[in-house]
Amino acid sequence: AQSVTQLDSQVPVFEEAPVELRCNYSSSVSVYLFWYVQYPNQGLQLLLKYLSGSTLVKGINGFEAEFNKSQTSFHLRKPSVHISDTAEYFCAVSAVRAAGNKLTFGGGTRVLVKP
Amino acid sequence: NAGVTQTPKFQVLKTGQSMTLQCAQDMNHEYMSWYRQDPGMGLRLIHYSVGAGITDQGEVPNGYNVSRSTTEDFPLRLLSAAPSQTSVYFCASRPTSLAGGPGTQYFGPGTRLLVL
């Protein structure tokens, strides 16, 4: 079984400042890693995913994440946030050979961008 | 191409009532799933299906039933609603991965359910 821990439930940040959202996972098997974003009153959208290869993954809207296998982490970063980045962000994992590639989600991090 | 659609958007039930949450997708995706979202707990998988006629339980299946008679539809049934089932429910679909890892999951807009 897999588990995901998002260390910060809320992150306030000023506009144009950088932000880092932390994600750690636990798994006894190899995993795929994902970050999803949920804007207010909407469903989830995929920001980026790590399947294999380069550990630095770039996603949409200027976000990137780095996979660190030794620390079992997949932290999300953006160098300069906008008001429109106010949303909830979810880290998720899927075991490489899981039936149906089921996703296990973390508890989410609410990002509030202040002007 | 409407993607993943869910109805209703909002529902209020009394304890003991039953209802069906509808989910449909028009992308010919084989894999569909239902999640519930509760504050601080992220999304938890209720049931999933890897194709028509095939369903399986997720992490929190108790109190819910599903069926998959067509590729497009994946309804979620609450047999006897309880206050603990107050939540936001999301349906998702994805194509079967042809190679490498899983494809992107596409989420519906959600159904907000309040059980009194």
Interface residues (C-beta under 8 A of the other chain):
Chain A: V4 Q6 S9 Y32 Q42 G43 L44 Q45 L46 K49 L51 S52 F90 A92 S94 V96 A99 G100 N101 K102 L103 T104 F105 G106 G107 G108
Chain B: V4 Y31 S33 Y35 G40 M41 G42 L43 R44 L45 Y48 V50 D56 G58 E59 F90 A92 R94 S97 G100 G101 P102 T104 Q105 F107 G108 P109 G110
